[in-house]
Amino acid sequence: MFTGIVRERGRVVAFDGSRLLVESATAASIGDSVALDGVCLTVVEARDGTLAFDVAPETRTRAKQFAGEVNVEPALRAGEPLGGHYVQGHVDGVGRVRSVEPEGDGARLSIEAPPALLRYCVEKGSITVDGVSLTVAELADDAFAVALVPHTLAATTLGRLRPGDAVNLEADVLAKYVERLVAGRGIR
């Protein structure tokens, strides 16, 4: 489990479609879970500041291609603060940046998202964009917007996004559980 609080930006060294190598200062051991741009992956090798991951076909079809810099978050450990929200590292879909507009010292990011994912979004609710826990500031029929504070712009890859860029999206898991529970009772 993760929180969506990115610890660092790593750099993709190589990705051949199945093996991913990332330069990272994250202290990780073989078998540890690490989220890269919101995708939970298992460390298969760790040495000299480089982490290696095997990427399964399911991951390749659900997530955008790994390249350049990636947001890195090690798995939450017992006793650590939960600063963001519950994040599983299971990408629900890929969105597309519609716009990035300055907003004070920060920015407002508008993202087109699949209807199957937008059904779980509510204003002031949580959403994960490229592994970053954010609050939905605005909701439309085909998109949502989030406000990015200066720290988020500087500490994550979100400050480099441009219109047309693909982003990994994970809806709040609590909304999915509520839907399942309500559907099981025949409530609509």
SULPE-V650970 format. One record per pair of residues at least 6 apart in sequence whose ideal C-beta (glycine too) atoms are under 7 Angstrom apart, sorted by the first residue. I is the first residue (numbers start at 1). J is the second residue. If there is no record, write none. Layout:
i & j
I & J
I & J
//
This chain:
i & j
1 & 75
1 & 76
1 & 86
1 & 88
2 & 35
2 & 73
2 & 75
2 & 76
2 & 87
2 & 89
3 & 76
3 & 82
3 & 83
3 & 84
3 & 85
3 & 87
3 & 133
4 & 84
4 & 85
4 & 87
4 & 128
4 & 131
4 & 132
4 & 133
5 & 73
5 & 83
5 & 84
5 & 133
6 & 71
6 & 72
6 & 73
6 & 131
6 & 132
6 & 155
6 & 156
7 & 26
7 & 72
7 & 73
7 & 74
8 & 24
8 & 25
8 & 26
8 & 72
9 & 69
9 & 70
9 & 71
9 & 72
9 & 156
9 & 157
10 & 22
10 & 23
10 & 24
10 & 36
10 & 69
10 & 70
10 & 72
11 & 22
11 & 23
11 & 69
12 & 20
12 & 22
12 & 66
12 & 67
12 & 68
12 & 70
13 & 21
13 & 22
13 & 23
13 & 50
14 & 21
15 & 66
17 & 60
18 & 54
18 & 55
19 & 52
19 & 54
20 & 53
20 & 55
20 & 66
21 & 50
21 & 52
22 & 36
22 & 50
22 & 51
22 & 70
23 & 49
23 & 50
24 & 49
24 & 51
24 & 72
25 & 49
26 & 34
26 & 51
26 & 72
26 & 74
28 & 34
28 & 43
28 & 46
28 & 51
28 & 74
29 & 43
29 & 46
30 & 43
30 & 44
30 & 45
30 & 46
31 & 42
31 & 43
32 & 43
32 & 74
32 & 75
33 & 40
33 & 42
33 & 75
34 & 41
34 & 43
34 & 51
34 & 72
34 & 74
34 & 75
35 & 73
35 & 89
35 & 131
36 & 66
36 & 70
36 & 72
37 & 70
37 & 71
37 & 130
37 & 131
37 & 168
38 & 89
38 & 91
38 & 128
38 & 130
38 & 131
38 & 168
38 & 170
39 & 59
39 & 63
39 & 89
39 & 91
39 & 168
40 & 88
40 & 89
40 & 90
41 & 53
41 & 55
42 & 53
43 & 51
43 & 53
44 & 52
44 & 53
44 & 54
45 & 52
62 & 91
63 & 91
63 & 168
64 & 94
64 & 166
64 & 167
64 & 168
69 & 157
70 & 157
71 & 130
71 & 131
71 & 132
71 & 156
71 & 157
73 & 131
84 & 133
85 & 126
85 & 133
85 & 172
86 & 173
86 & 174
87 & 128
87 & 133
87 & 170
88 & 170
88 & 173
90 & 170
91 & 168
91 & 169
91 & 170
92 & 117
92 & 169
92 & 170
92 & 171
93 & 113
93 & 114
93 & 116
93 & 117
93 & 169
94 & 166
94 & 167
94 & 168
94 & 169
95 & 111
95 & 112
95 & 113
95 & 167
95 & 169
96 & 111
96 & 112
96 & 164
96 & 166
97 & 109
97 & 111
97 & 161
97 & 162
97 & 163
97 & 164
97 & 165
97 & 167
98 & 110
98 & 111
98 & 112
98 & 143
98 & 163
99 & 110
99 & 163
100 & 107
100 & 109
100 & 161
100 & 162
100 & 163
101 & 107
101 & 108
103 & 147
105 & 150
106 & 147
106 & 148
106 & 149
106 & 150
106 & 153
107 & 148
107 & 153
108 & 137
108 & 145
108 & 147
109 & 145
109 & 146
109 & 148
109 & 158
109 & 161
110 & 143
110 & 145
111 & 129
111 & 143
111 & 144
111 & 167
112 & 142
112 & 143
113 & 143
113 & 144
113 & 169
117 & 169
117 & 171
118 & 144
120 & 171
120 & 172
120 & 175
120 & 176
121 & 127
121 & 136
121 & 139
121 & 144
121 & 171
122 & 136
123 & 136
123 & 138
123 & 139
124 & 135
124 & 136
125 & 136
125 & 172
126 & 133
126 & 135
126 & 172
127 & 134
127 & 136
127 & 144
127 & 146
127 & 169
127 & 171
127 & 172
128 & 169
128 & 170
129 & 146
129 & 158
129 & 167
129 & 169
130 & 157
130 & 158
130 & 167
130 & 168
131 & 168
132 & 152
132 & 156
132 & 158
134 & 146
135 & 146
136 & 144
136 & 146
137 & 145
137 & 146
137 & 147
138 & 144
138 & 145
148 & 158
152 & 158
153 & 159
161 & 167
//
